[in-house]
Amino acid sequence: MLKPLAKRISAALKRARDFDPEYDYLSEAMDLIDLERRQREIDHGLFRRRPFSF
């Protein structure tokens, strides 16, 4: 009874572990110029978490 639930949980954990938004963003580039622009955006902190300013 718990085996199907365990399979679903392990599949969900694998998807969460394999999630890479930077790679997905770069793979959507249409040409080399677009790819370079996207790489620079990532280098400048597009996917970095910003600290809260209080």
GROMACS elastic network, one bead per residue, 0.5 to 0.9 nm:
[ bonds ]
;  ai    aj funct       b0    kb
    1     4     6  0.67178   500
    1     5     6  0.76774   500
    2     5     6  0.52412   500
    2     6     6  0.60983   500
    2     7     6  0.87146   500
    3     6     6  0.50464   500
    3     7     6  0.62617   500
    3     8     6  0.87854   500
    4     7     6  0.50903   500
    4     8     6  0.63611   500
    4     9     6  0.87079   500
    5     8     6  0.51745   500
    5     9     6  0.62077   500
    5    10     6  0.86366   500
    6     9     6  0.50988   500
    6    10     6  0.61073   500
    6    11     6  0.85425   500
    7    10     6  0.52096   500
    7    11     6  0.61283   500
    7    12     6  0.86223   500
    8    11     6  0.51022   500
    8    12     6  0.61602   500
    8    13     6  0.86114   500
    9    12     6  0.51170   500
    9    13     6  0.61732   500
    9    14     6  0.86166   500
   10    13     6  0.50734   500
   10    14     6  0.61520   500
   10    15     6  0.87050   500
   11    14     6  0.51055   500
   11    15     6  0.63211   500
   11    16     6  0.87104   500
   12    15     6  0.51761   500
   12    16     6  0.62499   500
   12    17     6  0.86179   500
   13    16     6  0.50577   500
   13    17     6  0.60759   500
   13    18     6  0.85950   500
   14    17     6  0.50274   500
   14    18     6  0.61037   500
   14    19     6  0.86064   500
   15    18     6  0.51587   500
   15    19     6  0.61454   500
   16    19     6  0.53107   500
   16    20     6  0.88978   500
   17    20     6  0.83782   500
   19    23     6  0.88590   500
   19    24     6  0.87107   500
   20    23     6  0.55577   500
   20    24     6  0.64665   500
   20    25     6  0.87935   500
   21    24     6  0.50643   500
   21    25     6  0.60394   500
   21    26     6  0.85917   500
   21    47     6  0.79465   500
   22    25     6  0.50799   500
   22    26     6  0.61747   500
   22    27     6  0.85853   500
   22    39     6  0.89550   500
   22    42     6  0.73346   500
   22    46     6  0.89477   500
   22    47     6  0.72330   500
   23    26     6  0.51184   500
   23    27     6  0.60469   500
   23    28     6  0.87789   500
   24    27     6  0.51649   500
   24    28     6  0.65825   500
   25    28     6  0.55291   500
   25    29     6  0.74049   500
   25    38     6  0.75798   500
   26    29     6  0.56611   500
   26    34     6  0.88628   500
   26    35     6  0.63098   500
   26    38     6  0.63534   500
   26    39     6  0.71586   500
   27    30     6  0.84252   500
   27    35     6  0.81802   500
   28    35     6  0.83192   500
   29    32     6  0.75236   500
   29    33     6  0.84704   500
   29    34     6  0.54599   500
   29    35     6  0.50831   500
   29    36     6  0.87879   500
   29    38     6  0.75734   500
   30    33     6  0.82475   500
   30    34     6  0.61367   500
   30    35     6  0.72316   500
   31    34     6  0.53378   500
   31    35     6  0.61874   500
   31    36     6  0.87402   500
   32    36     6  0.61100   500
   32    37     6  0.85990   500
   33    36     6  0.51580   500
   33    37     6  0.62658   500
   33    38     6  0.86491   500
   34    37     6  0.51110   500
   34    38     6  0.61687   500
   34    39     6  0.86051   500
   35    38     6  0.51137   500
   35    39     6  0.61404   500
   35    40     6  0.86750   500
   36    39     6  0.50328   500
   36    40     6  0.62476   500
   36    41     6  0.86546   500
   37    40     6  0.51689   500
   37    41     6  0.62495   500
   37    42     6  0.87471   500
   38    41     6  0.50152   500
   38    42     6  0.62887   500
   38    43     6  0.86180   500
   39    42     6  0.51513   500
   39    43     6  0.61700   500
   39    44     6  0.86532   500
   40    44     6  0.61167   500
   40    45     6  0.87159   500
   40    46     6  0.89821   500
   41    44     6  0.51180   500
   41    45     6  0.65069   500
   41    46     6  0.56237   500
   41    47     6  0.87272   500
   42    45     6  0.51909   500
   42    47     6  0.63997   500
   42    48     6  0.83264   500
   43    46     6  0.73407   500
   43    47     6  0.89595   500
   44    47     6  0.88549   500
   44    48     6  0.87976   500
   45    48     6  0.50478   500
   45    49     6  0.81959   500
   45    50     6  0.89107   500
   46    49     6  0.85624   500
   50    53     6  0.88066   500
